[in-house]
Amino acid sequence: MRRAISQPLGESNRRLVLNHLRRLGVASMDQLVRVTGRSHPTVLKWLDSLERSGDVRRRGVGASSGGRPPTLFEYVADAGHVLGIALEIPSVTLAILDLRGQVLAREARSIQQLGPSDAVLRELHELVERFVAGHLGGERRLVAAGIALSGFIDRDAGLSLATPRLSGWREVPMRSELERWLEVPVVLNHHIDALTQAELHVGSAVGVDDFLFFDVGYGLGIRAVRAGQPLVGRFGNAGLIGHTTVVPDGRTCLCGNRGCLEEYVSGRALLRFERSEVSVHDEDAAIAAATLRLFDAADAGENGEPREELERFLAIGLANAINTFEQPRVVLSGFAAAGGSALQARMAQRTRALLQPTLAAATEIAFSRLPRGEAGARGAALFALRQHLPFADPLVVTAPKGGQEPESAREPIAAAAARTRTPDTAVAGRREDHP
């Protein structure tokens, strides 16, 4: 009986020591004893074990306080790597993270042959192989991977059920294919979950447990986050607010219904205002260019009607989501975020006008500052990192001085609220800082 109990306790102590060293970067045994609350023999035992497994290494000695200088131990962040893939066909974004959650390499590519799923998978396989080999070499040290997919998925089964730009794409076994290629565990999620994950750990929602993430991409989607966890639904497709009806008998949507919200506010809706045909491979660039023109203050006269339509329906979508979840904290991502602070203020005002007074006064809208493609790949990798290190807290830790990457610039939700809240909607005595 004692043996059965001691094994879980031993693993708990091992994880405790490793997690604190991961957070600190470099520490002496005395420091680890203080922060873990464990005895010297226990900490020494697990440092020895972690050193043998390659998770920890010695890094010289520290300053002496009168006796023998202490041996310093360092968390080995490059003992393994995780791969993130964001696939919004034809766009592919790839990222490699170390075990601190820091980005070591990233790359954006495009699938050229948009034919049968077998051909698409072959090309994707080649892109992934070249990226991993180019950045990790022969000794891969890849421990896990994550993939984020647009369209419809079955998360538990690891399937991509359908994707917007390929009509013949049906029930493609993405997870098993990637596991066969990479020979590591693979976590499959919807693209919006990956964007939300990145926002939680390195974006505008750091330190915020409850909020709505609203993404204006080629389509339109939301994620409600409660207690730091996205609400994903039975198959992983919750939050398809883009397919709620806002105009009965309105424009025909890709889904076959009429009057869907994303026919009026989405990247696809923006393409309607383009004067020339755009190829599938050029759509994202065309959407980005159209967005900048649409919100160009100097061009407001020419763009007045389409801009009014987009803002009106975006406010309707935001207000519907806020009312449904009774969650007034919102992070807005995607092409609409290119509108900058002027659009941010207008959207806050328009959205509040559609809400009942209590929610209107509490509403805070922040724009994501993470590059959307990079955020998808990074979020996919963070899901894989969470599976590999389930005890890690926090999941992303700052690289030591001289490390690979500085902290991401970001604007917290509360800071955005201070700029977008007008005096008549402010609440006296209301806290502006959120835990």
C-alpha positions in Angstrom: 0.0 0.0 0.0 2.8 2.4 0.9 4.4 1.9 -2.5 1.2 2.6 -4.4 0.8 5.9 -2.5 4.5 7.0 -2.8 4.6 6.8 -6.6 2.0 9.5 -7.2 3.6 11.6 -4.4 7.0 11.2 -6.0 5.7 12.3 -9.4 4.0 15.2 -7.8 7.3 16.3 -6.1 9.2 15.9 -9.4 6.7 18.1 -11.2 6.8 20.6 -8.5 10.6 21.0 -8.6 10.5 21.0 -12.4 7.8 23.6 -12.7 9.5 26.0 -10.3 12.8 25.6 -12.0 11.1 26.2 -15.4 9.6 29.4 -14.0 12.8 30.6 -12.5 15.1 29.6 -15.3 18.1 29.2 -13.1 18.1 28.5 -9.3 20.2 27.0 -6.5 19.0 24.1 -4.4 18.4 26.4 -1.5 16.1 28.6 -3.6 14.2 25.5 -4.8 13.8 24.3 -1.2 12.3 27.7 -0.3 9.8 28.0 -3.2 8.7 24.3 -3.1 8.5 23.9 0.6 10.2 20.5 0.3 13.2 19.2 2.2 16.8 19.3 0.9 16.9 15.5 0.4 13.6 15.5 -1.6 14.7 18.4 -3.9 18.2 16.9 -4.3 16.7 13.5 -5.3 14.5 15.1 -8.0 17.2 17.4 -9.3 19.4 14.3 -9.7 16.6 12.5 -11.6 15.8 15.5 -13.8 19.5 15.9 -14.6 19.7 12.3 -15.7 16.6 12.7 -17.9 18.0 15.8 -19.6 15.4 18.2 -18.3 17.8 20.0 -16.0 21.5 20.8 -16.2 24.1 22.4 -14.0 25.1 25.9 -14.7 28.2 26.8 -12.7 28.1 28.2 -9.2 26.4 31.2 -7.6 27.7 33.9 -5.4 28.9 32.7 -2.0 27.2 34.1 1.2 30.1 33.0 3.4 30.4 29.3 2.8 30.8 27.1 -0.3 29.3 28.8 -3.4 26.0 27.1 -4.3 25.6 25.0 -7.4 23.2 26.5 -9.9 20.7 24.4 -11.8 19.1 25.4 -15.1 15.9 24.3 -16.8 16.7 22.9 -20.3 14.1 24.6 -22.5 15.6 23.1 -25.6 15.3 19.5 -24.3 12.3 19.3 -26.6 10.3 21.3 -29.0 6.6 21.6 -30.0 5.3 22.3 -33.5 2.3 24.4 -34.2 0.4 24.4 -37.6 -2.4 26.8 -38.5 -4.1 25.6 -41.6 -6.6 27.9 -43.3 -6.4 26.5 -46.8 -4.6 27.6 -48.8 -2.6 29.4 -46.1 -0.3 27.5 -43.8 1.6 29.0 -40.8 4.1 27.0 -38.9 5.9 27.7 -35.6 8.3 25.9 -33.4 8.3 26.6 -29.6 10.7 25.6 -26.9 9.5 24.1 -23.6 9.1 27.6 -22.1 6.5 28.4 -24.8 8.8 30.8 -26.6 8.8 31.0 -30.4 12.1 29.8 -32.0 11.0 29.8 -35.6 8.0 30.7 -37.7 7.1 30.5 -41.3 4.1 31.3 -43.6 3.5 29.2 -46.7 0.7 28.4 -49.1 -0.8 25.2 -50.5 -0.5 25.5 -54.3 -2.4 22.5 -55.5 -6.0 22.9 -54.3 -7.3 19.6 -55.6 -8.3 16.3 -53.9 -7.5 16.0 -50.2 -4.7 13.5 -50.9 -2.8 16.0 -53.1 -3.3 18.7 -50.4 -2.0 16.4 -47.7 1.1 15.5 -49.7 2.0 19.1 -50.2 1.3 19.9 -46.6 3.5 17.0 -45.6 6.4 18.4 -47.7 6.0 21.9 -46.2 6.0 20.5 -42.6 9.0 18.2 -43.3 11.1 21.0 -44.8 10.2 23.4 -41.9 11.0 20.9 -39.2 14.2 19.7 -40.9 15.3 23.2 -41.6 15.0 24.4 -38.0 15.6 21.3 -35.9 17.9 19.3 -38.2 18.4 15.6 -38.0 18.1 15.5 -34.2 14.5 16.7 -34.1 13.8 16.6 -30.4 10.1 17.1 -31.3 7.9 16.0 -28.4 4.4 17.1 -29.5 2.6 18.9 -32.2 -0.7 20.8 -32.6 -2.8 21.7 -35.6 -5.5 24.3 -35.8 -8.1 24.0 -38.6 -10.7 26.3 -40.1 -14.1 25.0 -41.2 -15.8 22.1 -39.4 -13.9 19.6 -37.2 -14.5 16.6 -35.0 -12.0 17.2 -32.3 -12.3 13.9 -30.5 -12.0 11.9 -33.7 -9.2 14.1 -35.1 -11.1 14.8 -38.3 -11.4 17.9 -40.6 -15.0 17.5 -41.7 -15.1 20.4 -44.2 -13.2 23.5 -45.1 -14.6 26.7 -46.8 -12.4 26.8 -49.9 -12.4 23.2 -50.9 -15.7 21.7 -51.9 -14.4 18.1 -52.0 -12.8 18.1 -48.6 -14.7 15.6 -46.4 -13.8 13.8 -43.1 -10.0 14.1 -43.6 -8.1 12.3 -40.8 -5.7 15.1 -40.1 -4.6 14.0 -36.6 -3.7 10.5 -37.6 -1.9 11.7 -40.7 0.3 14.1 -38.7 1.0 11.5 -36.1 2.2 9.2 -38.8 4.4 11.8 -40.4 5.9 13.2 -37.2 5.8 10.2 -34.8 4.7 12.4 -31.9 1.3 13.0 -30.2 -0.8 15.6 -32.1 -3.5 17.8 -30.6 -6.2 18.9 -33.1 -8.4 22.0 -32.5 -10.4 24.6 -34.3 -8.5 27.6 -35.6 -10.4 30.0 -33.3 -9.4 27.9 -30.3 -5.7 28.4 -31.2 -6.2 32.1 -31.6 -7.9 32.2 -28.2 -5.2 30.2 -26.6 -2.5 32.6 -27.9 -4.6 35.6 -26.7 -4.8 34.0 -23.2 -1.1 33.4 -22.8 0.7 36.1 -24.8 -2.0 38.6 -25.9 -4.6 41.0 -24.7 -6.2 38.5 -22.4 -3.2 37.6 -20.2 -4.5 37.4 -16.7 -8.2 37.6 -17.7 -10.1 34.4 -17.0 -13.5 35.3 -18.5 -14.0 37.1 -21.9 -15.3 36.7 -25.4 -12.9 36.3 -28.3 -14.4 37.5 -31.6 -12.5 36.7 -34.8 -13.2 38.4 -38.2 -11.3 36.2 -40.6 -12.4 34.7 -43.9 -15.5 33.8 -41.9 -16.6 34.9 -38.5 -16.5 33.1 -35.1 -16.4 33.6 -31.4 -15.1 31.7 -28.3 -16.5 32.3 -24.9 -13.8 31.8 -22.3 -14.8 30.8 -18.7 -12.2 30.3 -15.9 -9.5 30.4 -18.6 -11.0 27.6 -20.7 -12.7 28.1 -24.1 -16.2 26.6 -24.4 -15.7 24.5 -27.5 -18.9 22.4 -27.9 -19.5 18.7 -28.6 -17.3 18.5 -31.7 -15.2 21.6 -31.3 -17.3 24.0 -33.5 -19.1 26.1 -30.9 -19.4 29.8 -31.5 -20.3 29.8 -35.2 -22.0 33.1 -34.8 -21.3 33.9 -38.5 -24.1 31.4 -39.4 -26.8 33.1 -37.3 -29.5 34.8 -39.4 -29.5 38.6 -39.3 -31.3 39.3 -42.6 -34.2 37.0 -43.4 -34.1 36.0 -47.0 -30.8 37.9 -47.3 -27.6 37.0 -49.2 -26.9 33.4 -49.9 -24.1 32.0 -47.6 -21.6 29.3 -48.3 -23.4 27.1 -45.8 -26.6 27.2 -48.0 -28.7 29.4 -45.7 -29.6 33.0 -46.4 -28.9 36.1 -44.5 -26.0 34.8 -42.3 -24.1 37.3 -40.3 -20.8 36.6 -42.0 -22.2 37.5 -45.4 -22.3 41.1 -44.1 -19.2 41.2 -41.8 -16.2 38.9 -42.6 -13.2 38.8 -44.9 -15.4 37.1 -47.5 -17.9 40.0 -47.3 -15.1 42.5 -47.8 -14.2 40.8 -51.1 -17.6 41.8 -52.4 -16.4 45.4 -52.6 -13.4 44.5 -54.7 -13.7 45.6 -58.3 -11.8 42.7 -59.8 -11.7 39.0 -59.6 -9.3 37.6 -56.9 -7.8 34.2 -57.0 -8.0 31.9 -53.9 -4.3 32.4 -53.2 -4.6 36.2 -53.3 -7.8 36.5 -51.1 -6.1 37.1 -47.8 -3.9 39.9 -49.2 -7.0 41.4 -51.0 -9.0 41.3 -47.8 -6.2 43.0 -45.9 -5.9 45.7 -48.6 -9.7 46.2 -48.7 -9.8 46.6 -44.9 -7.2 49.3 -45.0 -9.0 51.2 -47.7 -12.3 50.8 -46.0 -11.1 52.4 -42.8 -9.0 55.1 -44.4 -10.3 58.3 -42.9 -9.3 60.3 -46.0 -11.4 57.9 -48.1 -14.5 58.0 -45.9 -16.8 59.4 -48.6 -16.2 56.7 -51.2 -16.2 53.9 -48.6 -19.1 55.2 -46.5 -21.7 52.7 -47.5 -19.6 49.5 -47.2 -18.0 50.7 -44.0 -21.4 51.5 -42.5 -22.7 48.0 -43.3 -19.7 46.3 -41.9 -19.7 48.3 -38.6 -23.4 48.0 -38.2 -23.5 44.2 -38.5 -20.3 43.8 -36.5 -21.9 45.7 -33.7 -25.0 43.4 -34.0 -22.8 40.3 -33.8 -20.9 41.6 -30.8 -24.0 42.7 -29.0 -25.7 39.3 -29.6 -22.7 37.5 -28.2 -22.4 39.8 -25.2 -26.1 39.4 -24.5 -26.1 35.6 -24.9 -23.1 35.0 -22.6 -23.6 38.0 -20.4 -19.9 38.7 -20.9 -18.9 42.3 -21.6 -15.2 41.8 -22.0 -14.3 41.3 -25.6 -11.1 40.8 -27.6 -11.6 41.5 -31.3 -9.2 39.8 -33.7 -8.7 39.5 -37.4 -9.1 41.9 -40.4 -11.3 44.4 -38.5 -8.5 45.1 -36.0 -6.7 46.9 -38.8 -9.2 49.7 -38.3 -7.2 51.0 -35.3 -8.3 53.1 -32.4 -10.9 55.1 -34.3 -12.8 51.9 -35.3 -12.3 50.6 -31.7 -14.0 53.6 -30.3 -16.9 53.5 -32.9 -17.4 49.8 -32.3 -17.6 50.3 -28.5 -20.2 53.0 -29.0 -22.3 51.1 -31.5 -22.2 47.9 -29.5 -23.2 49.6 -26.2 -26.2 51.2 -28.0 -27.6 47.7 -28.6 -27.1 46.5 -25.0 -29.2 46.9 -21.9 -27.7 49.6 -19.6 -25.8 47.4 -17.1 -24.0 45.4 -19.8 -23.5 48.6 -21.9 -21.7 50.3 -19.0 -19.5 47.3 -18.4 -18.6 46.6 -22.0 -14.8 46.7 -22.8 -13.5 46.0 -26.3 -9.8 45.4 -26.9 -8.2 44.7 -30.3 -5.8 41.9 -30.6 -2.2 42.9 -31.4 -1.0 39.5 -32.3 -0.4 38.8 -36.0 -3.3 36.5 -36.8 -1.4 33.9 -38.8 1.4 33.7 -36.2 -1.2 33.6 -33.4 -2.9 30.6 -34.9 0.3 28.5 -35.2 1.5 29.6 -31.8 -1.8 28.7 -30.2 -1.8 25.3 -31.8 1.7 24.7 -30.4 0.6 25.9 -26.9 -2.2 23.3 -26.9 0.5 20.6 -27.6 2.7 22.1 -24.9 -0.1 21.9 -22.4 -0.6 18.2 -23.2 3.1 17.6 -22.9 3.5 19.6 -19.7 0.1 19.4 -18.0 1.5 20.7 -14.7 3.1 23.9 -16.2 2.0 27.1 -14.5 2.3 29.5 -16.2 2.3 27.8 -19.6 4.4 30.5 -21.2 7.4 31.9 -19.2 9.6 34.7 -20.2 12.9 33.7 -21.9 16.0 34.4 -19.7 18.0 37.5 -20.6 19.6 37.1 -23.9 16.9 34.5 -24.9 15.2 34.0 -28.2 12.3 36.3 -28.0 11.1 39.4 -26.0 7.7 39.5 -24.5 4.9 40.3 -27.0 3.6 43.9 -27.1 0.1 43.8 -26.0 -2.7 46.1 -24.7 -4.7 44.5 -21.9 -8.5 44.6 -22.0 -8.8 47.0 -19.1 -6.4 49.5 -20.8 -8.4 49.4 -24.0 -11.6 49.9 -22.0 -10.2 53.1 -20.5 -9.8 54.5 -24.0 -13.1 53.3 -25.5 -15.4 54.1 -22.5 -17.2 57.4 -22.8 -18.0 59.5 -19.7 -21.7 58.8 -19.8 -21.2 55.1 -19.8 -18.6 55.0 -17.1 -19.5 53.4 -13.8 -18.6 55.3 -10.7 -16.2 53.4 -8.5 -15.9 50.5 -10.9 -12.6 48.6 -11.0 -10.7 49.0 -14.2 -8.1 46.3 -13.4 -9.2 42.7 -13.9 -7.5 39.7 -12.3 
